[in-house]
Every structure is written in C-alpha cells, then in structure tokens.
Amino acid sequence: MDIEAVTPTLQGEWIEVEQKGGEGPGPRSSHGIAVVGDELYSFGGELTPNISIGKDLYVFDFKTHTWSIETGSGDLPNVKALGTRMVPVGTKLYIFGGRDEHKQFDDFYSYDTVKKEWKFLTKLDEVGGPEARTFHSMAWDDNYWRGYTILEIMIESL
C-alpha cells in the first residue's frame, strides 16, 4: 500500500496566539489540557523529567487573551501531578490519573467551570474502573453511547 495515497494533506497554518497578560503556566510538558467554551484549562505537568510542578488550574481566556489561576472551592486535588489527563464534558472537566515522583494515581476529580468547584469522585480501581495510570488518553463523544467503559458510566451518572 502506498502510504502517501492515504496520508491526508493538512491545510491551514499555525499562528501564535497573542497573550496579553496574567500569570500563565510557563513551559511544561505532561500536563492535562482541555477547552470549555472560550477558555483553555491547563493542569499539572513537569519541566524537569519526573518532577511534577504545581497543582494550579490555569485558565486562558480566548476573548481577552489573558491567563489566570482558578483556585475554586470544594475537594481540591491535594497532589502535584504529571501525566494526568483531562476531558471536557459540557461545562465540567474530568481529571484522572497522573503521577508524582513516587507513585501513580487513580484519583478521579471533576471541576465545574461554572460553579468553580472541585469534586473528588472516587478512586476508580476501588469501583472496578481502571487502575492507577499516567500518560494515558481520555476522550468523550456526545454521539457515542454504546460500549461504555466504567469511566463513561460514572460520568453519565453524575
């Protein structure tokens, strides 16, 4: 099979988004990132390999092109994590997994971007969900509702 025959041609161009102010997350990798409405959320990550940096939730507002840190209320994640993943569902963010310098996590949190409220949902391996993990993938599709994983069932029941 000719690989070039099935490789899509990308169109468009990359542009640098102007950042007009606020304290942004700084350089990092291995962080969770998601968009809800006109805002981009960034959580966790690392700059030095295997050393997690911060547990702040950074928000970039696409309308004002400014960064802020959202402290929120409720069950704030109590660990700095790298390799965590985040998926938006409606106006909520769901965050699972990650690791610090010593171990992997199976903690499952939600963050309500309207109420600005964190909620600790569960340790998923205690209810038959995935074991602790890091550098994984998470996805949500509003049109896909068959073949649920335990994670999707839990999200839908919240």
C-alpha positions as CSV (number, residue, x, y, z in Angstrom):
1,M,0.0,0.0,0.0
2,D,1.3,3.5,-0.9
3,I,1.3,5.4,2.4
4,E,1.3,8.7,0.6
5,A,-2.0,7.7,-1.1
6,V,-3.8,7.5,2.3
7,T,-2.0,10.3,4.1
8,P,-4.2,13.4,4.4
9,T,-2.9,16.8,3.3
10,L,-3.1,19.3,6.1
11,Q,-4.3,22.7,5.2
12,G,-4.1,25.9,7.2
13,E,-1.3,27.5,9.1
14,W,-0.1,27.7,12.7
15,I,-0.4,31.1,14.2
16,E,1.0,32.3,17.6
17,V,-1.8,33.3,19.9
18,E,-1.2,36.7,21.5
19,Q,-1.0,36.6,25.3
20,K,-1.9,40.0,26.8
21,G,-1.3,39.3,30.4
22,G,-1.8,37.3,33.5
23,E,0.4,34.6,35.0
24,G,0.4,31.7,32.6
25,P,1.6,28.2,33.4
26,G,5.1,28.6,31.9
27,P,6.9,26.0,30.0
28,R,5.9,22.4,30.8
29,S,5.0,19.0,29.4
30,S,3.0,16.1,30.5
31,H,0.0,18.3,31.6
32,G,-3.7,17.9,31.2
33,I,-5.3,20.4,28.8
34,A,-8.9,21.0,27.6
35,V,-11.2,23.7,26.2
36,V,-14.6,24.6,27.6
37,G,-16.4,27.4,25.8
38,D,-14.0,30.3,25.3
39,E,-11.5,29.1,27.9
40,L,-8.5,26.7,27.8
41,Y,-7.6,24.9,31.0
42,S,-4.2,23.5,31.9
43,F,-3.4,21.4,35.0
44,G,-0.3,19.7,36.3
45,G,2.8,18.8,34.3
46,E,6.6,18.8,34.5
47,L,9.5,20.9,33.4
48,T,12.3,18.7,34.8
49,P,11.6,15.0,33.9
50,N,9.6,13.2,36.6
51,I,9.4,16.2,38.9
52,S,5.8,17.5,39.0
53,I,5.2,21.2,39.1
54,G,2.3,22.9,40.8
55,K,-1.3,21.9,41.3
56,D,-2.8,25.1,40.0
57,L,-5.5,25.2,37.4
58,Y,-4.5,27.8,34.8
59,V,-7.1,29.3,32.5
60,F,-6.6,31.1,29.2
61,D,-9.5,33.3,28.1
62,F,-9.7,33.4,24.3
63,K,-11.7,36.6,24.3
64,T,-9.3,38.7,26.4
65,H,-6.1,36.7,25.6
66,T,-5.2,36.7,29.3
67,W,-4.2,34.0,31.8
68,S,-5.5,33.5,35.3
69,I,-5.2,30.9,38.1
70,E,-8.5,29.4,39.2
71,T,-8.4,28.3,42.8
72,G,-12.0,27.1,43.0
73,S,-13.6,25.5,46.1
74,G,-14.5,22.0,47.2
75,D,-12.3,19.0,47.0
76,L,-9.2,20.5,45.6
77,P,-6.7,17.9,44.3
78,N,-4.1,17.6,47.0
79,V,-1.2,16.4,44.9
80,K,1.0,17.9,42.2
81,A,0.7,15.6,39.3
82,L,2.3,15.0,35.9
83,G,0.9,12.8,33.2
84,T,-2.6,13.4,34.3
85,R,-5.4,13.7,31.7
86,M,-8.4,15.9,31.4
87,V,-11.5,15.7,29.3
88,P,-14.3,18.3,29.0
89,V,-17.9,17.1,29.2
90,G,-20.4,20.1,28.9
91,T,-19.2,22.7,31.4
92,K,-17.2,20.2,33.5
93,L,-13.7,18.9,33.4
94,Y,-12.9,15.4,34.4
95,I,-9.4,14.6,35.6
96,F,-8.0,11.2,36.1
97,G,-4.7,9.6,37.0
98,G,-1.2,11.0,36.8
99,R,1.8,10.5,39.0
100,D,4.2,12.3,41.2
101,E,7.9,11.5,41.9
102,H,6.8,8.4,43.9
103,K,3.7,6.7,42.6
104,Q,0.8,6.7,40.0
105,F,-2.7,7.9,41.0
106,D,-6.2,6.5,40.4
107,D,-7.9,9.6,41.7
108,F,-10.9,10.9,39.7
109,Y,-12.0,14.5,40.0
110,S,-14.4,16.8,38.3
111,Y,-14.2,20.6,38.1
112,D,-17.4,22.6,37.4
113,T,-16.2,25.6,35.3
114,V,-19.4,27.5,36.0
115,K,-19.6,27.0,39.8
116,K,-15.8,27.0,40.1
117,E,-16.0,23.8,42.2
118,W,-13.8,20.8,42.5
119,K,-15.3,17.4,43.4
120,F,-13.4,14.2,44.3
121,L,-15.4,11.5,42.7
122,T,-13.6,8.2,43.7
123,K,-10.5,6.1,43.3
124,L,-11.6,4.3,40.2
125,D,-9.8,1.0,40.9
126,E,-12.0,0.6,44.0
127,V,-15.2,0.5,41.9
128,G,-14.0,-1.7,39.1
129,G,-12.5,1.1,37.0
130,P,-9.0,1.5,35.5
131,E,-6.0,1.0,37.8
132,A,-3.7,3.9,38.5
133,R,-2.1,5.2,35.4
134,T,-0.2,8.0,33.8
135,F,0.4,9.3,30.3
136,H,-2.9,7.7,29.1
137,S,-5.6,9.1,26.9
138,M,-9.1,10.2,27.7
139,A,-11.9,11.2,25.3
140,W,-15.6,11.9,25.3
141,D,-18.0,11.9,22.4
142,D,-21.6,13.1,22.9
143,N,-22.7,11.0,20.0
144,Y,-21.2,7.7,21.3
145,W,-23.2,6.0,24.0
146,R,-22.7,2.3,23.3
147,G,-19.9,0.2,24.7
148,Y,-19.3,2.3,27.8
149,T,-16.3,2.0,29.9
150,I,-16.8,2.2,33.6
151,L,-15.4,5.8,33.5
152,E,-18.1,6.8,31.0
153,I,-20.9,5.3,33.0
154,M,-19.7,7.1,36.1
155,I,-19.5,10.4,34.2
156,E,-23.0,10.0,32.9
157,S,-24.4,9.2,36.3
158,L,-23.1,12.3,37.9
